[in-house]
Amino acid sequence: MSKNILWGIVLLVLGFAACTCSTEQAIQKVLGSSAETPVFLGVKALSSKEIEFTFSKPIEVSSINFDPPLEIQSISGGTSALVNLKELMRGGERIVADLLVEDELGNTLGVLIPFRSRNDRIPGLIITELRTEYANPKAEFVELKTLSPGNLGAIRLFTAGTGMAEPVFEFPPTEVKAGEYLVLHLRTLDPTSENETGDNLALSPGTEALPDARDFWVPEALKRLRKTDVVILLDQDDTVLDGVLLSENPDNTWAKEDLSQAADILAGQKAWLPATGGGRSLSPRDAVSTKGVTATRTLCRDEAAKDTNSAADWYITATSQASPGKPNSDKRYEPK
């Protein structure tokens, strides 16, 4: 490029900058749309053999690799690049994609992104017990019960108190039978604790890990569940599998936006219903009361009763009757 042309571009940029448009907009007007690099928008496993990568503009895939390795059948370009595989992915497996794409003007973009393979065998699940309080070595937990056989891979658990941007835990591929108890321990106090994804349910030696229940462990020892909180279990399509609304006080409004948003998710999918009926939004008045909950007095679902998706399904168990990994005690806490 000659000096005269270069100075011409500089003067044009300065001219655009002097008007109401930004310097970046001015440069793009001079250089044209070639300055606009494709933007990666997301990845999703559409099926056990199809993966979709979405971009802000049409692209062609220059190269792509997966870890663990996957054999590719075909790749199509466009704003949604579709990768077809020669063999089935394992349901709910964590995979890392490393791809390089290019648009029609030669702009390139490298993407390194993890995702979960498609799991079409989600079991029926309900939340059956929660501990919100910590007293070493008794950690907070969320207990689940399987209602049907299936695979847990890619199921995500959120607690609104930690924020809804990222799940507290994403389950690895695990085959389960109907009637199993699963305990998600929300702290890892023993470094030898392991997720029990296979047939050996006595694998983990962690506190309150039972040899006949399946245990999972959230890394580190942080507070992840509170007396006022919203617990949500989601599948890959953001469908609520189950959820629980908790509040220490029957306030009219939620103190934090994350709590309000999580309550709206449950209300929108009718996964939790108002205490007085009707279609209004959920407030702390509709939640299970956690007043009286301690490390040894947990929140328990009445397993003998029909699920009504409301606070009526829940009670506080009596002192020392917490039962992670086992049927809930029917002994109830009676405030004095």
Secondary structure, 3 states (H helix, E strand, C coil): CCHHHHHHHHHHHHHHHHCCCCHHHHHHHHHCHHHCCCCEEEEEECCCCEEEEEEEEEEEEEEEEEECCCCEEEEECEEEEEEEECCCCCCCCEEEEEEEEECCCCCEEEEEEEEECCCCCCCCEEEEEEECCCECCECCEEEEEECCCEECCCCEEEEHHHCCCCCCEECCCCEECCCCEEEEECCCCCCCCCCCCCCCCCCCCCCCCCCCCEEEECCCCCCCCCCCEEEEEECCCCCEEEEEEEECCCCCCCCCHHHHHHHHHHHHCCCCCCCCCCCCCCCHHHCEECCCCCCCCCEEECCCCCCCCCHHHEEEECCCCCCCCCCCCCCECCCC
